[in-house]
Amino acid sequence: MSSAKSDQNAPPATSSIDEHASEAEATATSAMFVFTADKAGMKGVDKLHVQEVVHKMSKDSSFYQKSLRDNAKVEQRVAAMRERLACLTGGQLLRLQQEVDARVAQMEATRDLSRTIVVVDMDMFYAAVEMRDDPKLRDVPLAVGGLGMISTTNYAARQFGVRAAMPGFIGKELCPDLHFVPVNMKKYAGVAAEIRAVFAEYDPDFEAFSLDEACLDLTDYIATNWQKYISDALDETESKESEDEQQWASTAEGRAAIAAAVVCELRKQIFDRTQLTASAGVAVNAMLAKICSDMNKPNGQYVLPFTRDRVMTFIRDLPVRKIGGIGKVMEKTLNEALEVHTGGDLFAQRGKIFHLFSEKTSIWLLQTSLGVQERREKQERKSFSRERTFKRLSDPKQLEAKCLEICKMLAKDLEKANKAAKNVTFVYKDTDFARCSRSLSLASAVFTADDLYSNAVELLRRELPLTLRLMGVRAASLVSRPKSTTSSDNYSQPNTAPTANKRQIAINKFAERVIDPAAALASVTSLRSLDERNERNMMKHEGAIARFLEPGTHNEGNVLMEASSSLPCQLSTHKKPKKNDVPITFTPGVKSTSVPVDNKPCPICGKLLNAQNNMEVNAHMDTCINREKPFTMSASLQHTTRRKPQKSIFLQAFTTVQNSTKSAEKDSKPCPICGKLLNARSNMEVNAHMDACVIRERSPSKTTIGKKRGAQDMSRIDVFFRKNYNN
């Protein structure tokens, strides 16, 4: 019988051991989850029960497995820190302590107690808006979100341990009567705009942390309007006479009392406009004010006195997790590696902290332990991002549609800030809850939804196939958009991209305009027609010149009219020829008696020319042709669709005026510049060679000596022509 009784008692003992093991595991892993941490309105919650439910509901999930892997990495980091501390000698620690104390003295010198900063945080914002609009929800446990994720909860739900960032199915397990309301961001944004209008009355340059939270600097407002609040402030203190009002208002006590009155009025204005309550914290810097805003939630405020002693006392007993910037990983690291749990512990272990952490992190932790924060000048935003969490998606079309939806929201953010981005990052979280990102740097800054989407979806397609739970797009490397740009323009920054990128910019701009193939074909056809018309006009032009040179077969006026009518309309306005248009000018002054003057009008501009003077005609025709050369569609298309006009047609036509024959004997003369023998009977050869010589000799890189030599050469050219070409 005794053995039977012992057998009956064995299972309960085993069950008890399993329960204790499960409780221990739940407690050990609770720090891995954000939603197991304390939040306003959760003081009376049974934490052990919450931890057990979270462990039971998530232990077989991918998220739990990922959390275990992350926790193992933190454990390894803590073990490595302990080993480093074990190797730290007393002398080294003392030296570190002295170095850190020198930094403490520097930080104390920068401590600023003159500012009045307030952080305003709306109470359960999303839930409060829904409860305001639907009174039936005021007395029930309410969660805004769904079974996948909870955005926020009311205080009735928080009594069960249900809070923001918790999966909805776990919240439902903790509170079976939990009522869900879907998120309505458009409605919340409208209410936030009303609240921000109130903020702007007190600080036009306030900084919004989110839709429901903002930081205001009331220093200037109080300096101007302190008399308006002095009576309320004195009523609170009950210790000052009226003649000392101004002096008292400048003390730390008076400033704190006046700030409390101002913030009380601000919160009342928010309630009057929106019927929503807000909590606030007032301190000498934003870090402390943020902590204070959570002290008297809901619908309360906390003012931290503006003295060093009160600030140090406040920080000394503050749990490190309450400090903004210290999350679950840093909390676990500080707790297990250094036995740091409060702000006082943080300051006491300052030497070891500088030994274990990076200099940047160590300086920040030291400033936090002192309650000191450097006054931040307002900096330009470095990036914009949008993310969305959703049920598992693996269909490429649905993923691309989600990507487009996110890009549209991001484009609106960029438009409001008048910014464009030269870096696009695609962020996603797969079913293993691993967060990944893929980035793409651009030569051309983008800001439209289409441009953002085209780059983001390219990064998405590279990773397919995927099953995602979260997707986001970030725009970074921001530049200001020019005022002339519109939503359809693509903004690029010239002279900043390498040659290959500039070429890509040109290709992209060209591709933007080729959207409809039929329209593109029509565009190319019209361009070709324009080029063919210009070429036909040029051929008519050349024909008119040829007929102009045929003696006795034309009327000068008719030829001039025919040639002029064949030119494009822009040729009707002539510009004055520039000095450099003609490389060699004819030198008049030598009388000619062998050939009578035969004036004929230029077929292009109508000017009378001496048809017997090749040099004058040639130079004038060069000038007209260069000036009146028709414009074609583009350099690249011109190269492929148009034949280059042959200048030899004009020159050859004018040489027919001479009575020379093909069998004329060669009359070799030396070039006056380079000395090369030229056929003086061949105007074409002489002209081409002399052009080349003169251009070469007139190079802008020549020195003063070269210029003098060029002048001498020109005088020699005059002699050469008078001697050989004035017949």
Residue pairs with C-beta under 8 A, 6 or more apart in sequence:
22 52
22 55
23 48
23 52
25 55
26 48
26 51
26 52
26 54
26 55
26 56
27 48
27 51
29 55
29 64
29 67
29 68
29 71
30 36
30 47
30 51
30 54
30 55
31 71
31 328
31 331
31 332
32 67
32 68
32 70
32 71
32 328
33 54
33 58
33 67
33 328
34 165
34 327
34 328
35 54
35 163
35 164
35 165
35 166
35 167
35 170
36 47
36 50
36 51
36 54
37 321
37 328
38 321
39 158
39 163
39 164
40 158
40 294
40 297
40 298
41 155
41 158
41 159
41 297
41 298
42 158
42 159
42 161
42 163
44 159
45 158
45 159
45 160
45 161
46 161
47 161
49 161
50 161
50 174
53 161
53 170
53 173
53 174
54 170
57 167
57 169
57 170
57 173
58 64
58 167
58 170
62 431
62 432
62 433
63 433
65 432
66 432
66 433
66 434
70 329
74 329
74 332
74 333
77 333
78 332
78 333
78 336
78 337
81 333
81 337
81 338
81 356
82 337
84 355
84 356
85 337
85 352
85 355
85 356
88 352
88 355
92 355
93 351
93 352
93 355
96 351
96 352
96 354
96 355
97 350
97 351
99 354
100 350
100 351
100 354
100 366
103 363
103 366
104 350
104 366
104 370
107 366
107 367
107 370
107 372
108 370
108 372
110 372
110 374
111 308
111 370
111 372
112 284
112 285
112 375
113 252
113 284
113 306
113 307
113 308
114 219
114 284
115 217
115 219
115 284
115 285
115 375
116 217
116 218
116 219
116 222
116 255
116 259
116 282
116 284
116 306
117 215
117 216
117 217
117 218
117 219
117 282
117 283
117 284
117 285
117 286
117 288
117 289
118 215
118 216
118 218
118 259
118 263
118 266
118 280
118 281
118 282
118 289
119 209
119 213
119 214
119 215
119 216
119 280
119 281
119 286
119 289
119 290
119 292
119 293
120 199
120 213
120 214
120 216
120 263
120 266
120 267
120 270
120 278
120 279
120 280
120 293
121 212
121 213
121 278
121 279
121 280
121 281
121 293
121 294
121 297
122 128
122 195
122 212
122 213
122 270
122 276
122 277
122 278
122 279
123 276
123 277
123 278
123 279
123 297
123 298
123 299
124 152
124 153
124 154
124 155
124 298
125 152
125 188
125 191
125 211
125 212
125 276
126 144
126 151
126 152
126 183
126 188
126 212
127 142
127 143
127 144
127 152
127 153
127 154
127 181
128 154
128 276
128 277
129 187
129 188
129 191
129 276
130 137
130 142
130 144
130 181
130 184
131 137
131 138
131 142
131 154
132 274
132 275
132 276
133 187
137 154
137 179
137 181
139 156
140 156
140 177
140 179
141 153
141 154
141 156
141 157
141 159
141 160
141 162
141 175
141 177
141 178
141 179
142 153
142 154
142 156
142 157
142 178
142 179
142 181
143 150
143 151
143 152
143 153
143 157
143 162
143 168
143 171
143 178
143 179
143 180
143 181
144 150
144 151
144 152
144 153
144 180
144 181
144 182
144 183
145 151
145 152
145 168
145 180
145 182
145 183
146 168
146 180
146 182
147 167
147 168
147 169
147 172
147 180
148 167
148 168
148 389
148 390
148 391
149 165
149 166
149 167
149 168
149 389
150 162
150 163
150 164
150 165
150 166
150 167
150 168
150 171
151 164
151 183
152 164
153 162
153 163
153 164
153 171
155 298
157 163
157 171
157 175
157 178
160 174
160 175
160 178
161 174
161 175
162 171
162 174
162 175
162 178
168 180
171 178
172 178
188 211
189 211
191 274
191 276
192 211
192 212
194 273
194 274
195 212
195 214
195 270
195 273
195 274
195 276
195 278
196 206
196 208
196 214
197 273
198 266
198 269
198 270
198 273
199 206
199 208
199 214
199 216
199 266
200 206
201 269
202 216
202 218
202 221
202 262
202 266
203 216
203 217
203 218
203 220
203 221
205 217
205 378
206 214
206 215
206 216
206 217
207 214
207 215
207 216
207 378
208 214
209 215
213 293
215 286
215 289
215 290
218 259
218 262
218 263
221 262
222 229
222 255
222 258
222 259
222 262
225 262
226 249
226 258
227 245
229 258
229 261
229 262
229 265
230 245
230 249
230 258
232 261
232 264
233 249
233 254
233 257
233 258
233 260
233 261
234 240
234 245
234 248
234 257
236 257
236 260
236 261
237 253
237 254
237 257
240 248
240 254
248 254
249 255
249 258
252 305
252 306
252 307
253 305
255 306
256 282
256 303
256 305
256 306
259 282
259 303
260 282
260 301
260 303
263 280
263 282
263 301
263 303
264 301
266 280
267 277
267 278
267 280
267 299
267 301
270 276
270 277
270 278
271 277
271 278
277 298
277 299
278 299
279 293
279 294
279 296
279 297
279 298
279 299
279 300
279 301
280 292
280 293
280 301
280 302
281 288
281 289
281 290
281 291
281 292
281 293
281 294
281 295
281 301
281 302
281 303
281 304
282 289
282 292
282 301
282 302
282 303
282 304
283 289
283 291
283 292
283 303
283 304
283 306
283 311
284 304
284 306
284 311
285 371
285 372
285 373
285 375
286 373
286 376
287 323
287 324
287 368
287 371
287 373
288 304
288 311
288 314
288 371
288 373
289 304
290 324
291 318
291 322
291 323
291 324
292 302
292 303
292 304
293 301
293 302
294 322
295 302
296 302
304 310
304 311
304 314
305 311
311 371
312 370
312 371
314 371
315 343
315 344
315 368
315 369
315 370
315 371
316 342
316 343
316 344
316 347
317 342
317 343
317 344
318 342
318 343
319 341
319 342
320 326
320 330
320 331
320 334
320 340
320 341
320 342
320 343
320 345
320 346
321 327
321 331
323 343
323 368
325 364
325 368
326 334
326 368
334 340
334 341
334 346
335 341
337 356
338 345
338 349
338 352
338 353
338 356
339 345
339 349
340 346
340 349
343 368
343 369
343 371
344 369
346 353
346 365
346 368
346 369
347 366
347 369
347 370
350 365
350 366
350 369
353 362
353 365
353 366
354 362
354 366
357 365
367 373
367 374
380 478
381 417
381 419
381 478
382 476
382 478
383 421
383 474
383 475
383 476
383 478
384 410
384 413
384 414
384 417
384 419
384 421
384 474
384 475
384 478
385 410
385 425
385 427
385 472
385 473
385 474
385 475
386 406
386 407
386 409
386 410
386 413
386 472
386 473
387 406
387 427
387 470
387 471
387 472
388 402
388 405
388 406
388 470
388 471
388 472
389 469
389 470
390 402
390 468
390 469
390 470
390 471
391 469
392 431
392 467
392 468
392 469
393 399
393 402
393 467
393 468
393 469
394 465
394 466
394 467
394 468
396 461
396 464
396 465
399 460
399 464
399 466
399 468
399 471
400 457
400 460
402 471
403 426
403 453
403 456
403 457
403 460
403 471
403 473
404 449
404 453
404 457
406 456
406 471
406 472
406 473
407 449
407 452
407 453
407 456
407 473
408 449
410 449
410 452
410 473
410 475
411 447
411 448
411 449
411 452
414 420
414 421
414 447
414 475
415 447
415 487
417 478
418 480
418 481
419 447
419 475
419 478
419 479
419 480
419 481
420 445
420 446
420 447
420 478
420 479
420 480
420 481
420 491
421 442
421 445
421 446
421 447
421 452
421 475
421 476
421 477
421 478
421 479
422 441
422 442
422 443
422 444
422 445
422 446
422 476
422 477
422 478
422 479
422 493
423 439
423 440
423 441
423 442
423 475
423 476
423 477
424 439
424 440
424 442
424 446
424 452
424 455
424 456
424 459
424 473
424 474
424 475
424 476
425 437
425 438
425 439
425 440
425 459
425 473
425 474
425 475
425 476
426 437
426 438
426 439
426 440
426 456
426 459
426 460
426 471
426 472
426 473
427 435
427 436
427 437
427 470
427 471
427 472
427 473
427 474
428 435
428 436
428 437
428 460
428 463
428 466
428 468
428 470
428 471
428 472
429 435
429 436
429 468
429 469
429 470
429 471
430 436
430 466
430 467
430 468
430 469
431 467
431 468
431 469
433 469
435 470
436 463
437 474
438 459
438 462
438 463
439 459
440 455
440 458
440 459
441 477
442 455
443 492
443 497
443 498
443 501
443 502
443 504
443 505
444 490
444 491
444 492
444 493
444 497
444 504
444 505
444 508
445 479
445 481
445 491
445 492
445 493
446 452
446 455
446 475
446 490
446 491
447 475
447 481
447 491
448 487
448 488
448 490
451 490
452 473
452 475
456 473
460 466
479 491
479 493
481 491
482 491
485 491
490 508
490 509
490 512
492 505
492 509
494 502
497 505
514 520
527 633
527 637
527 641
528 641
530 632
530 633
531 632
531 633
531 637
531 638
531 641
531 642
534 568
534 630
534 632
534 642
535 642
535 643
537 566
537 567
537 568
537 630
538 630
538 645
540 562
540 563
540 566
541 563
541 566
541 567
541 603
541 604
542 645
542 649
542 650
544 559
544 562
544 563
544 566
544 603
545 563
545 603
545 621
545 649
545 650
545 653
546 649
546 653
547 553
547 554
547 559
548 554
548 556
548 559
548 563
548 600
548 601
548 603
548 653
549 611
549 653
549 654
549 656
549 657
556 600
556 601
557 601
559 601
559 603
560 601
560 603
560 606
563 603
563 604
564 571
564 603
564 604
564 606
567 604
567 628
567 630
568 630
570 630
570 631
571 604
571 628
571 630
574 605
574 627
574 628
575 627
577 623
577 627
581 622
581 623
581 626
581 627
582 619
582 622
582 623
583 691
583 694
583 695
583 698
584 615
584 619
584 687
584 690
584 691
584 694
584 717
585 619
586 613
586 615
586 616
586 619
586 721
587 718
587 721
587 722
590 722
590 726
592 726
592 727
594 727
595 612
595 727
596 612
597 610
597 612
598 610
598 611
598 612
598 657
599 608
599 609
599 610
599 611
600 608
600 609
600 611
601 607
601 608
601 609
602 608
602 609
602 620
602 621
602 624
604 621
604 624
604 625
604 628
605 624
605 628
607 620
609 616
609 617
609 620
610 616
610 617
611 617
611 654
611 657
612 657
614 654
614 655
614 657
614 658
614 683
614 725
615 721
615 725
617 654
617 657
618 651
618 654
618 683
618 687
621 650
621 654
625 645
625 647
625 650
632 638
632 642
633 641
648 684
651 683
651 684
651 687
652 684
655 683
655 684
658 683
660 681
664 681
665 681
666 679
666 681
667 679
667 680
667 681
667 724
668 677
668 678
668 679
668 680
669 677
669 678
669 680
669 720
669 724
670 676
670 677
670 678
671 677
671 678
671 689
671 690
671 693
672 713
672 716
672 717
672 719
672 720
673 690
673 693
673 694
673 697
673 713
673 716
673 717
674 693
676 689
678 685
678 686
678 689
679 685
679 686
680 686
680 724
680 725
690 717
694 713
694 717
697 706
697 709
697 710
697 713
698 710
699 706
702 710
